[in-house]
Amino acid sequence: MSRRRSREEYERTLAFRFFRWLSGSKDPYLGRVEMKPQEEWREEESVQLDHLHDHQMLRDRIYDTEHNRKIIFFYKLYKLSAVVFCIGLASLLLYTVSYLPKTGAANRPANNEVPARYIEKGLQETGAVNIVTGMILDYRAFDTFGESNVLFVATVTVLILLHAKRNSKGEEEQENDRIFEPKNDAILQAGARILVPVIILFGIYIVLNGHLSPGGGFSGGAVIGAGLILYLNAFGFRKTEKLFTEKVYKWVSFSALTTYCLAKSYSFFTGANHLESHIPLGTPGHILSSGLILILNICVGMVVACTMYTFYVMFRKGDF
Amino acid sequence: MDFIQNFPFFSIMLSMFSGTVCSVLPRRAARWVNTLMISLIGVLSFVLLSYLVVRGESYVYMMGHFPAPWGNEIRAGILEAGTALFFCVIMLLSMLGGRKKLQEEVVESKHNMYYILVNLLLSSLLALVYTNDLFTAYVFVEINTIAACGLIMIRQNGRTIEAAVRYMIMSLLGSGLLLLGICMLYDLTGHLLMSNIQAAVQGILEDGTYEVPLLVTITLMSVGLAIKSALFPFHAWLPDAYGYSTVSSAAILSSLVSKGYIFLLIKIIYRVIGYNVFGNSHIIDVLFVFGLMGMIFGSLNAIQENDIRRMIAFSSVAQIGYIYMGIGMGTGVGMTASVFHILSHAATKSLLFIAAIGLTDVSGGSRHFIDLTGAAYRNKWAGVAFTVGSLSMVGVPMFSGFISKLLFAQAAVQNHVKMLPALIVLAISTILNAIYFMKTVIRIYTPEEGSEYESVTFKNMKTYAVTLVCFILLNVLLGVSSQPIVDLIEQGLSMFA
């Protein structure tokens, strides 16, 4: 049971006074202690100037990194420890390498059943004459899909960092480095006119024959990309803009990756569920053979060429 | 084979495919694809998890027509499916909670790229979780690294670009060390498939050959992954990366990206090197010591911060330290505690980041404590959520942080050598946690009269408030019904071995 107190009784309690003090409605010192406002302390002007001067000197000394002994010492220590660390790490790794199995020895652990099957049955199982292509695009196609996505995500990241929207108004034309482009370099253009078609054709050849001869999507794509970059350097952005825009990049990489994804998903799904795959392997050695490998090579080649060209234009100008 | 067994493959492929699709869709459609895809993968993972709980054993899934040492392979167990489900939930909530902020902070033409990055990041996390092959793991580590850099710098100001450069350098160093380790391990064992490597490692130990390179390999892989997940001496990239990027990125980076690497490390410990081999090497003690140091120094740095986002970021350093301390304990209980803390920290840290952004928004965008006075009254939902997150981090019962601290303490008692340092540092770190989190909570609940900033109500931030409520519920769920989750983790870890 709580007891109801009268108002007066309550006002005499400690709690009431405490809460009143807490809420600030009564100051216990008011009227009991003599209180005077403090005089504002003011400096003379010369003193102020002196202070300002001291302050400036201090700032200068703090930010004078060239003569600050501690900072110089720190930088030296930093460099020294970096060198020591690198030498230490390198010698540790070299020391470790001396313990690794000898290169080329027959009893290396890496000479086991895995490469044996790739070499002995690779042609028969994948239909690719080039075993390396058979390995990366059939046995381990999932890794290669991841790898093409690495290129895709790298391009996206570079686009995020460097893609600048084109200025259409004349005022900002100064900042547009298009006007600094080399114009009509006759020797370069004459050379490019001969070389570019050959380079691109050769790149396409490498991509299409990836399953028959050394090469494949990655190397062929790089060659095509190099051809495009040469063309750009010779003829400037005005020409390449007609051919290769952001939209083209988007759709080319989209279609390449989608084709890869869908084609390989079919293969993964049938493989894992032990269903029969309806993709014919063809006769080894023919251009239309080895199942999905040709298509996958083309997809990878497109992604690689787009990535190389996009990197170049982004670092050069920030726009397609 | 049951159809459900295809789900890990579906999840990885769907998220990669949706990343590709987002590049050509209009902005709004890309957002929908992103949200739907994350939810769908979450549902798939949930179904898979319940299937695996009933089935009681893990299985391997052939990626293609060729069996494992020749072709690729993924593997699903309870722990994998559970982690995938959890990652999806956190990612979905982080995206929802940061959606409005994303629109303000990122140029509109780059939103599509953000969704591409998030989808590919999810796919790489899923692949890291499910992979049974070290090289596949490395490929997806690359995707993860590049996508994380993109997530940091998509909000373009000087600090995020600097942070992204730092992150890239440190993270690539980590990737490089990991790659060196994988190469050496391949040279020693001749395999990339996890189970085959483990068999070969046992053989190496029995023969007594190649012991030096094996030790160096273990070191390189542990240090590489420790750098990538910001263990204490390698955390210099972390505060800027988490502190200045847009809020969804900060939440995803802190609660998922670093956790993916830790999960990979746990997988390597159990399935590649073998738990006993790892436990007998002294690397485990090094991880333990660095974990302890991280717990102290991360908290000390957080106390000194005057910026709420950077304070939360430094708190991550301390929490990563807890996880490595559990791994370094060298007992199964310690590992369980670590895995539980991965979940608990992921749920709490993303909540804190998203709540903090609500508080700074009603304080004129300032992140300094002096402006945050009374912010919890201006945005009540964010205030409550931040308080819940803080209490959980400090380790108050009913919330997830308490359970993980309890598990860590229990694990410490079982290891006689490491018990004393672990318990002492756990206590000190808890007090330090309380200092900086309670300081902030008191600050945001200190009433400020005549505030110049406007308050927001539920009507202006429906998605945001619902997200916060979901986060709080998740936290309480982890804290209240922890026993079934701990049992699942233990089952999952036993499936690993």
Interface residues (C-beta under 8 A of the other chain):
Chain A: L92 L93 Y95 T96 Y99 L100 P101 R108 P109 A110 N111 N112 E113 V114 R117 Y118 E125 D138 Y139 R140 A141 F142 D143 F145 G146 E147 N149 V150 F152 V153 A154 V156 T157 L159 I160 L161 H163 K165 K250 W251 S253 F254 L257 T258 C261 S265 S267 F268 F269 T270 G271 A272 N273 H274 S277
Chain B: M1 Q5 N6 F9 M13 M16 F17 G19 T20 V21 S23 V24 Y61 M62 M63 G64 H65 F66 P69 W70 G71 N72 S109 K110 M113 I116 L117 L120 S123 A127 D133 F135 T136 V139 F140 E142 I143 I146 A147 C149 G150 M153 I154 I161 L180 M184 Y186 D187 L188 T189 G190 H191 A200 Y210 V212 P213 V216
